[in-house]
Amino acid sequence: MVSKKIKIDPDNKVMFNNNVDYCVGTGRLGLALTEEYLKELAFVQEHIGFSYIRGHGLFSDDVSIYHEYEENGETKVEYNYTYIDRIFDSYLKLGIRPYLELGFMPGQLASGTQTIFYWKGNTTPPKDYGKWTDMVIALLKHLKVRYGDEVSTWPIEVWNEPNLPGFWFKADMEEYFKLFKETFLAIKKYDDRFKVGGPAICGVRDAEWTKAFLDFCRKEGIYPDRITRHHYTVEFPERTGHYDYSKLEDQVMRFANLQSTRDIVDSYEEFKGTPIHLTEFSTSYTPHGVIHDTNLNAAYLARQLSGLGDVNEAYSYWTFGDVFEEQGVPDSLFHGGFGMVAHGNIPKPTFWTFYFFKQLKLFGADCVYRDDEAVIVKNDNGYAGILWNIDGEDEEREYSFGFPDGGEYTLVCKTVDETCCNPLKLWHDIGEPAYPTKAETELIKSSAQPLVESAVIKTENKNAAVNVRVKKNGVVYFTLTKRSFTPDRGYDYDKVISFH
């Protein structure tokens, strides 16, 4: 057992930009036509409430927007918005709005046949850039008619990971820059209030792509509204059967990589200060990354969420739920899926990390303490904080808090760790049923809730000491707030609990 003592200065001011609820990722948009998908999204929205949702496949054939036909020997184009209206109607009903990722290529508009994923998203450039931009603007016009002028506030990103040859034919940099330019200029000509970002790169040659993109924008006199990139934090995985096993990368190194993008952008006078959006982030970058289902994932991401706002205006976790088909339909309940929620609305430990950070945001805006294992904020009623322990020994941490007035305070701790909130372990212990029954699902879900504990803390000389135990791979959310004690006539709690 490791013991630490930390004194909290109530007058301290610490930078902490908590934008945890700005955006969340999803698989292809067509999945929003399914019941289970919407149940998982409703569950996430009820408990966390994200503002935007970003996914692939807006223009893919399963959403069926773009169609060419022959008439009198002439090729003509028509658009079908039946499915996208259903999808976006469902989103808005749940209080979430699209972060418009423009891709992939409709089959009839594509210049080639290369596709990616089980659902075959076409990843080649358009055969006709005029028809591509016409399609983009026609969609924006349709969305404005249907949903009103607020559509002009929906963020836009041009394509997804063009620096990877699977996502953009041959990872052709110059061809992507052409796509960005034509799309950007068309959108701005239509309505310059739209915020358009790129290049949406991931990992490979990230610095080279960022510099080349900004050089291109400078040359063309283009000013992107956001620089977008992705952020995953594991080494190359080892595949065994259906599953990918990866080692986590060092957090200091990963934060330094994010800082390097900020530094590159700020090195250009005309682009200095341009917001950076992480339009995807997670630990493993595969939909069978077994770490996603673990308590370690939850603790590691607590550290990430405490610092991602330092140099990034927005960051979007990939993804909210396990209804996902990039490598095929999932083979089992816990299959290493990206989602923070498993089938049957079983919250994974990572779900609670995001929930806790949302609660921290709702509690108050003044951060008084932050390190690599904790973040603590205060308001007029007291303190709230999140503590985590990434793969270390159990720790006992003692925090000393100062208050302007004395009196009694209520300490509430919500704990998620491998002992008290570990649905993966229960699923394993009952035999790893790939397709659990209703009763088994409910049993597993019952093991997926935080442990809630409370205590009354009495201040001494306007100070209070609080001891919190954070176990290996644990995440703890606590509040320490002024106690209002209003017992009913004749009710004696001490007598009740000692009565024989």
C-alpha positions as CSV (number, residue, x, y, z in Angstrom):
1,M,0.0,0.0,0.0
2,V,1.4,3.4,-1.1
3,S,0.4,6.4,1.0
4,K,0.4,10.0,-0.2
5,K,-0.4,13.3,1.5
6,I,-1.5,16.3,-0.6
7,K,-2.6,19.7,0.6
8,I,-5.1,21.5,-1.6
9,D,-4.9,25.3,-1.8
10,P,-8.4,26.6,-2.3
11,D,-7.1,29.8,-3.9
12,N,-5.0,28.0,-6.4
13,K,-5.8,28.4,-10.1
14,V,-4.8,25.5,-12.4
15,M,-5.4,25.3,-16.2
16,F,-7.9,22.5,-16.9
17,N,-10.0,22.6,-20.1
18,N,-12.6,19.9,-19.7
19,N,-14.4,19.5,-23.0
20,V,-15.4,15.9,-22.4
21,D,-18.9,16.2,-23.8
22,Y,-18.2,18.1,-27.0
23,C,-18.2,15.1,-29.4
24,V,-18.3,11.3,-29.5
25,G,-17.6,8.9,-32.3
26,T,-19.7,6.2,-34.0
27,G,-19.3,3.6,-36.7
28,R,-20.9,4.1,-40.1
29,L,-23.9,6.4,-40.0
30,G,-26.1,3.7,-41.5
31,L,-26.0,1.8,-38.2
32,A,-28.3,4.5,-36.7
33,L,-31.1,2.8,-38.6
34,T,-31.0,-0.1,-36.1
35,E,-32.7,-0.4,-32.8
36,E,-29.8,-1.5,-30.6
37,Y,-27.7,1.4,-31.8
38,L,-30.3,3.9,-30.8
39,K,-30.8,2.2,-27.4
40,E,-27.1,2.5,-26.7
41,L,-26.9,6.1,-27.9
42,A,-30.0,7.0,-25.8
43,F,-28.3,5.5,-22.7
44,V,-25.1,7.4,-23.3
45,Q,-27.0,10.7,-23.9
46,E,-29.1,10.2,-20.8
47,H,-26.0,9.9,-18.6
48,I,-23.3,12.0,-20.3
49,G,-25.0,14.0,-23.0
50,F,-22.6,14.8,-25.9
51,S,-23.2,17.8,-28.2
52,Y,-22.0,16.2,-31.4
53,I,-21.5,12.8,-33.0
54,R,-19.0,11.9,-35.8
55,G,-19.0,8.8,-37.9
56,H,-18.1,7.5,-41.3
57,G,-20.1,6.7,-44.4
58,L,-22.2,9.9,-44.9
59,F,-22.0,9.5,-48.7
60,S,-21.5,5.7,-48.8
61,D,-23.9,3.6,-50.8
62,D,-25.8,2.2,-47.8
63,V,-27.0,5.7,-46.9
64,S,-28.0,6.0,-50.6
65,I,-27.7,9.8,-51.2
66,Y,-26.0,9.9,-54.6
67,H,-27.5,8.4,-57.8
68,E,-26.7,8.7,-61.5
69,Y,-29.2,7.7,-64.2
70,E,-29.4,7.9,-68.0
71,E,-32.0,10.0,-69.8
72,N,-32.1,10.8,-73.5
73,G,-28.4,9.7,-73.7
74,E,-27.4,12.1,-71.0
75,T,-26.0,11.2,-67.5
76,K,-28.0,13.0,-64.8
77,V,-27.8,13.1,-61.0
78,E,-30.4,12.9,-58.3
79,Y,-30.2,12.8,-54.5
80,N,-32.1,10.6,-52.0
81,Y,-32.3,11.8,-48.4
82,T,-34.7,9.2,-47.0
83,Y,-32.1,7.5,-44.8
84,I,-30.0,10.4,-43.8
85,D,-33.2,12.2,-42.7
86,R,-34.1,9.2,-40.5
87,I,-30.6,9.1,-39.1
88,F,-30.3,12.8,-38.3
89,D,-33.9,13.0,-37.0
90,S,-32.9,10.3,-34.5
91,Y,-29.8,12.2,-33.5
92,L,-31.6,15.4,-32.9
93,K,-34.3,13.6,-30.9
94,L,-31.6,12.4,-28.6
95,G,-30.1,15.9,-28.2
96,I,-27.0,15.3,-30.3
97,R,-26.0,16.9,-33.6
98,P,-23.8,15.6,-36.5
99,Y,-20.2,16.5,-36.8
100,L,-20.2,16.1,-40.6
101,E,-17.3,13.9,-41.9
102,L,-17.5,14.2,-45.7
103,G,-16.9,10.7,-47.0
104,F,-16.7,8.1,-48.3
105,M,-17.2,8.1,-52.1
106,P,-20.5,7.0,-53.6
107,G,-19.8,4.1,-56.0
108,Q,-21.2,5.9,-59.0
109,L,-19.1,9.0,-58.3
110,A,-15.9,7.1,-57.5
111,S,-12.9,7.0,-59.8
112,G,-11.9,3.5,-58.7
113,T,-13.1,0.4,-56.9
114,Q,-10.9,0.4,-53.7
115,T,-13.0,-0.1,-50.6
116,I,-12.4,-0.5,-46.9
117,F,-14.2,-2.4,-44.1
118,Y,-16.8,-5.1,-44.1
119,W,-19.3,-2.7,-45.3
120,K,-17.1,-1.6,-48.3
121,G,-16.8,2.2,-48.1
122,N,-15.2,3.4,-51.3
123,T,-12.0,5.3,-50.6
124,T,-11.1,6.7,-54.1
125,P,-11.2,10.3,-55.2
126,P,-14.3,11.5,-57.2
127,K,-14.3,11.0,-60.9
128,D,-15.7,14.5,-61.2
129,Y,-15.0,17.1,-58.6
130,G,-17.8,19.3,-59.7
131,K,-20.3,16.5,-59.1
132,W,-18.7,15.9,-55.7
133,T,-19.0,19.6,-54.6
134,D,-22.5,19.8,-56.0
135,M,-23.5,16.8,-53.8
136,V,-22.0,18.4,-50.7
137,I,-23.7,21.7,-51.2
138,A,-27.0,20.0,-52.1
139,L,-26.9,18.1,-48.8
140,L,-26.1,21.2,-46.8
141,K,-29.0,23.0,-48.5
142,H,-31.4,20.1,-47.7
143,L,-30.3,20.0,-44.1
144,K,-30.9,23.7,-43.7
145,V,-34.4,23.4,-45.1
146,R,-35.2,20.5,-42.8
147,Y,-33.5,21.6,-39.6
148,G,-33.1,25.4,-39.9
149,D,-30.3,27.8,-39.8
150,E,-28.6,26.0,-36.9
151,V,-27.1,23.6,-39.5
152,S,-24.5,26.3,-40.3
153,T,-23.1,25.7,-36.8
154,W,-22.5,21.9,-37.4
155,P,-18.8,21.2,-37.7
156,I,-17.4,19.8,-41.0
157,E,-14.4,17.7,-41.7
158,V,-13.2,16.7,-45.2
159,W,-12.6,13.0,-45.4
160,N,-11.0,10.6,-42.9
161,E,-7.3,9.6,-42.5
162,P,-6.1,10.3,-46.0
163,N,-2.6,9.7,-44.9
164,L,-3.4,5.9,-44.8
165,P,-3.6,4.2,-48.2
166,G,-6.6,2.1,-47.1
167,F,-8.7,5.3,-46.4
168,W,-7.5,7.3,-49.4
169,F,-6.2,5.7,-52.6
170,K,-2.4,5.4,-52.4
171,A,-2.5,8.0,-49.6
172,D,-2.1,10.5,-52.4
173,M,-1.3,13.8,-50.6
174,E,-1.7,16.1,-53.5
175,E,-5.0,14.5,-54.5
176,Y,-6.3,15.0,-51.0
177,F,-5.2,18.6,-51.0
178,K,-7.3,19.1,-54.2
179,L,-10.3,17.4,-52.5
180,F,-9.9,19.7,-49.5
181,K,-9.5,22.9,-51.6
182,E,-12.5,22.2,-53.9
183,T,-14.7,21.2,-50.9
184,F,-13.6,24.1,-48.7
185,L,-14.1,26.8,-51.4
186,A,-17.5,25.4,-52.4
187,I,-18.8,25.4,-48.8
188,K,-17.5,28.8,-48.0
189,K,-19.0,30.2,-51.3
190,Y,-22.4,28.8,-50.3
191,D,-22.2,29.9,-46.6
192,D,-19.0,31.1,-45.0
193,R,-20.4,30.5,-41.5
194,F,-19.7,26.8,-41.8
195,K,-16.5,25.7,-40.0
196,V,-14.5,23.4,-42.2
197,G,-11.5,21.4,-41.0
198,G,-8.9,18.8,-42.1
199,P,-6.7,16.9,-42.9
200,A,-8.0,14.3,-40.4
201,I,-4.8,12.4,-40.3
202,C,-3.9,9.4,-38.1
203,G,-0.4,8.4,-36.9
204,V,1.7,7.8,-40.0
205,R,3.8,10.7,-41.1
206,D,1.7,13.0,-39.1
207,A,4.2,15.9,-38.8
208,E,5.0,15.7,-42.6
209,W,1.3,15.7,-43.5
210,T,0.5,18.6,-41.1
211,K,3.3,20.8,-42.5
212,A,2.5,19.9,-46.1
213,F,-1.2,20.7,-45.6
214,L,-0.4,24.1,-44.0
215,D,2.1,24.8,-46.8
216,F,-0.6,24.1,-49.3
217,C,-3.2,26.2,-47.6
218,R,-0.7,29.1,-47.4
219,K,0.0,28.8,-51.1
220,E,-3.7,28.7,-52.0
221,G,-4.7,31.4,-49.6
222,I,-7.0,29.0,-47.7
223,Y,-7.6,29.4,-44.0
224,P,-9.0,26.1,-42.5
225,D,-11.2,26.7,-39.5
226,R,-9.8,23.7,-37.6
227,I,-6.9,21.4,-37.9
228,T,-8.1,17.9,-37.3
229,R,-6.2,14.8,-36.4
230,H,-6.5,11.5,-34.6
231,H,-4.9,10.2,-31.4
232,Y,-4.4,6.5,-30.5
233,T,-2.1,5.3,-27.8
234,V,-1.0,1.7,-28.3
235,E,1.9,-0.1,-30.0
236,F,1.2,-2.3,-33.1
237,P,-1.1,-5.1,-32.0
238,E,-0.6,-8.8,-31.9
239,R,-3.5,-10.7,-33.5
240,T,-4.7,-13.9,-31.9
241,G,-7.8,-15.4,-33.4
242,H,-10.4,-12.6,-33.6
243,Y,-8.6,-10.4,-31.1
244,D,-5.9,-7.7,-31.0
245,Y,-3.5,-7.4,-28.0
246,S,-1.6,-4.2,-27.7
247,K,0.7,-2.5,-25.2
248,L,-0.1,1.0,-24.1
249,E,2.3,3.7,-25.0
250,D,3.9,6.1,-22.6
251,Q,1.5,9.0,-21.7
252,V,4.2,11.6,-21.6
253,M,5.3,10.7,-25.1
254,R,1.7,10.7,-26.4
255,F,1.1,14.2,-24.9
256,A,4.3,15.4,-26.5
257,N,3.1,14.2,-29.9
258,L,-0.1,16.3,-29.4
259,Q,2.0,19.3,-28.4
260,S,4.1,18.9,-31.6
261,T,1.1,19.4,-33.8
262,R,0.2,22.5,-31.8
263,D,3.8,23.7,-32.3
264,I,3.7,23.1,-36.0
265,V,0.4,25.0,-36.5
266,D,1.6,27.9,-34.4
267,S,4.9,28.1,-36.3
268,Y,2.8,29.5,-39.2
269,E,2.0,33.2,-38.5
270,E,-1.3,33.0,-40.5
271,F,-2.5,29.8,-38.8
272,K,-1.2,30.5,-35.3
273,G,-3.9,29.7,-32.7
274,T,-6.1,27.7,-35.2
275,P,-8.1,25.3,-33.0
276,I,-7.1,21.6,-33.2
277,H,-9.8,18.9,-33.0
278,L,-9.0,15.3,-32.2
279,T,-11.9,13.9,-34.2
280,E,-11.0,10.4,-33.0
281,F,-9.1,9.2,-29.9
282,S,-8.9,6.0,-27.9
283,T,-6.3,3.6,-26.7
284,S,-6.3,0.7,-29.3
285,Y,-7.2,1.6,-32.9
286,T,-8.8,-1.7,-33.8
287,P,-12.4,-2.8,-33.1
288,H,-11.1,-6.0,-31.5
289,G,-8.7,-4.3,-29.2
290,V,-9.3,-6.2,-26.0
291,I,-8.0,-3.4,-23.8
292,H,-11.2,-1.4,-24.5
293,D,-13.3,-3.6,-22.1
294,T,-10.9,-3.3,-19.2
295,N,-10.5,-1.2,-16.0
296,L,-7.0,-0.4,-17.2
297,N,-8.6,1.4,-20.2
298,A,-10.7,3.5,-17.9
299,A,-7.8,4.5,-15.7
300,Y,-5.5,5.3,-18.6
301,L,-8.2,7.4,-20.3
302,A,-8.8,9.4,-17.1
303,R,-5.2,10.6,-17.4
304,Q,-5.9,11.4,-21.1
305,L,-9.1,13.4,-20.3
306,S,-7.3,15.4,-17.7
307,G,-4.8,16.7,-20.3
308,L,-6.3,16.6,-23.8
309,G,-7.8,20.0,-23.4
310,D,-4.3,21.6,-22.9
311,V,-3.6,22.0,-26.6
312,N,-6.8,20.7,-28.3
313,E,-10.1,22.6,-28.4
314,A,-12.1,19.4,-28.9
315,Y,-11.6,15.6,-28.6
316,S,-14.0,12.9,-29.6
317,Y,-13.8,9.4,-28.2
318,W,-14.1,6.5,-30.7
319,T,-16.9,5.3,-30.0
320,F,-20.0,5.5,-27.8
321,G,-21.2,2.0,-28.4
322,D,-20.3,-1.5,-29.6
323,V,-22.7,-1.6,-32.6
324,F,-19.9,-1.5,-35.1
325,E,-19.0,-3.4,-38.2
326,E,-15.6,-2.3,-39.6
327,Q,-14.2,-5.9,-39.4
328,G,-17.5,-7.6,-39.5
329,V,-20.4,-8.2,-37.1
330,P,-19.0,-8.8,-33.5
331,D,-18.5,-12.4,-32.5
332,S,-19.1,-12.1,-28.8
333,L,-20.4,-9.7,-26.1
334,F,-17.0,-8.6,-24.9
335,H,-15.0,-8.6,-28.1
336,G,-12.7,-5.6,-27.6
337,G,-15.1,-3.2,-29.3
338,F,-14.5,0.5,-29.4
339,G,-17.7,1.4,-27.5
340,M,-18.0,2.6,-23.9
341,V,-21.2,0.7,-23.8
342,A,-21.6,-3.0,-24.7
343,H,-24.6,-4.8,-26.1
344,G,-27.6,-4.7,-23.7
345,N,-26.5,-1.2,-22.5
346,I,-23.9,-2.7,-20.2
347,P,-21.6,0.2,-19.3
348,K,-17.9,-0.6,-19.5
349,P,-15.5,0.9,-16.9
350,T,-14.5,3.5,-19.5
351,F,-18.1,4.7,-19.6
352,W,-17.8,5.8,-16.0
353,T,-14.6,7.7,-16.6
354,F,-16.5,9.9,-19.1
355,Y,-19.5,10.2,-16.8
356,F,-17.2,11.3,-14.0
357,F,-15.5,14.0,-16.1
358,K,-19.0,15.2,-17.2
359,Q,-20.0,15.4,-13.5
360,L,-16.8,17.3,-12.8
361,K,-17.7,19.8,-15.5
362,L,-21.2,20.3,-14.1
363,F,-19.9,20.7,-10.6
364,G,-17.7,23.8,-11.2
365,A,-15.2,25.5,-13.4
366,D,-12.4,26.4,-11.0
367,C,-9.6,23.8,-11.0
368,V,-7.4,24.0,-7.8
369,Y,-5.3,20.9,-8.2
370,R,-4.1,18.7,-11.1
371,D,-1.3,16.2,-11.5
372,D,-0.7,12.9,-13.3
373,E,-3.1,11.1,-11.0
374,A,-5.8,13.5,-10.0
375,V,-7.8,16.6,-11.0
376,I,-9.8,18.6,-8.4
377,V,-12.2,21.5,-8.8
378,K,-14.1,23.7,-6.4
379,N,-17.3,25.8,-6.3
380,D,-19.0,27.7,-3.5
381,N,-20.4,24.5,-2.0
382,G,-17.1,22.5,-1.8
383,Y,-14.9,20.3,-3.9
384,A,-15.1,17.6,-6.5
385,G,-12.4,15.5,-8.0
386,I,-11.3,12.5,-10.0
387,L,-8.5,10.2,-8.9
388,W,-7.0,7.3,-10.9
389,N,-4.3,4.7,-10.5
390,I,-2.9,3.2,-13.7
391,D,-1.7,-0.3,-13.3
392,G,0.1,0.4,-10.0
393,E,0.0,-0.7,-6.4
394,D,-3.1,0.2,-4.3
395,E,-2.8,3.7,-2.9
396,E,-4.1,5.5,0.1
397,R,-4.2,9.2,-0.7
398,E,-4.9,11.9,2.0
399,Y,-6.1,15.3,0.8
400,S,-6.3,18.3,3.1
401,F,-8.9,20.8,2.1
402,G,-9.4,24.3,3.3
403,F,-12.8,26.0,3.8
404,P,-13.8,29.6,4.5
405,D,-16.2,28.4,7.2
406,G,-16.1,25.4,9.5
407,G,-18.9,22.9,9.9
408,E,-19.8,19.5,8.6
409,Y,-19.3,18.3,5.0
410,T,-20.5,15.2,3.2
411,L,-18.0,13.0,1.4
412,V,-19.4,10.9,-1.4
413,C,-17.0,8.5,-3.3
414,K,-17.9,6.6,-6.5
415,T,-15.4,3.9,-7.3
416,V,-14.8,2.0,-10.4
417,D,-12.1,-0.7,-10.2
418,E,-11.4,-4.3,-10.9
419,T,-13.1,-5.4,-7.6
420,C,-16.3,-3.4,-7.5
421,C,-17.1,-2.6,-11.2
422,N,-15.8,-5.2,-13.5
423,P,-18.4,-6.6,-15.9
424,L,-15.7,-8.3,-18.0
425,K,-14.6,-10.4,-15.0
426,L,-18.2,-11.5,-14.3
427,W,-18.7,-12.4,-17.9
428,H,-15.5,-14.5,-17.8
429,D,-16.5,-16.2,-14.6
430,I,-19.9,-17.3,-15.9
431,G,-18.2,-18.9,-18.9
432,E,-17.8,-16.1,-21.4
433,P,-21.2,-16.6,-23.1
434,A,-20.9,-15.1,-26.6
435,Y,-24.6,-14.4,-26.8
436,P,-25.8,-14.0,-23.2
437,T,-29.4,-14.6,-22.3
438,K,-31.6,-11.8,-20.9
439,A,-30.9,-13.1,-17.4
440,E,-27.2,-13.2,-18.0
441,T,-27.2,-9.7,-19.5
442,E,-29.0,-8.3,-16.4
443,L,-26.5,-10.1,-14.1
444,I,-23.5,-8.7,-16.0
445,K,-25.1,-5.3,-16.0
446,S,-25.5,-5.4,-12.2
447,S,-21.7,-5.8,-11.8
448,A,-21.1,-2.7,-14.0
449,Q,-22.0,0.0,-11.5
450,P,-19.7,2.1,-9.3
451,L,-19.4,1.4,-5.6
452,V,-20.9,4.4,-3.8
453,E,-19.7,5.2,-0.3
454,S,-20.3,8.2,2.0
455,A,-19.1,9.8,5.2
456,V,-19.6,12.9,7.3
457,I,-16.4,15.0,7.6
458,K,-16.1,17.5,10.4
459,T,-13.7,20.4,9.9
460,E,-11.0,21.4,12.4
461,N,-9.7,24.9,12.2
462,K,-11.6,25.3,8.9
463,N,-9.7,22.3,7.4
464,A,-10.8,18.8,6.5
465,A,-8.7,15.7,5.8
466,V,-10.0,13.1,3.5
467,N,-8.6,9.7,2.9
468,V,-9.4,8.0,-0.5
469,R,-8.2,4.6,-1.5
470,V,-7.5,4.1,-5.2
471,K,-6.9,0.5,-6.2
472,K,-4.9,-0.8,-9.1
473,N,-6.6,0.3,-12.4
474,G,-9.2,2.3,-10.4
475,V,-11.0,5.5,-11.0
476,V,-12.7,7.4,-8.1
477,Y,-15.0,10.4,-8.4
478,F,-15.6,12.2,-5.1
479,T,-17.5,15.3,-3.9
480,L,-17.0,17.0,-0.6
481,T,-19.8,19.4,-0.1
482,K,-21.5,21.4,2.7
483,R,-23.8,19.2,4.7
484,S,-27.4,20.4,5.4
485,F,-28.7,18.3,8.3
486,T,-32.5,18.4,8.7
487,P,-33.7,15.4,10.7
488,D,-37.4,14.8,11.3
489,R,-38.8,15.1,14.8
490,G,-38.0,12.1,16.8
491,Y,-35.6,10.5,14.3
492,D,-32.3,9.5,15.7
493,Y,-30.0,7.8,13.2
494,D,-27.5,6.6,15.7
495,K,-30.3,5.0,17.7
496,V,-31.7,3.4,14.6
497,I,-28.6,1.6,13.5
498,S,-27.8,0.4,17.1
499,F,-31.3,-0.6,17.9
500,H,-31.7,-4.3,19.0
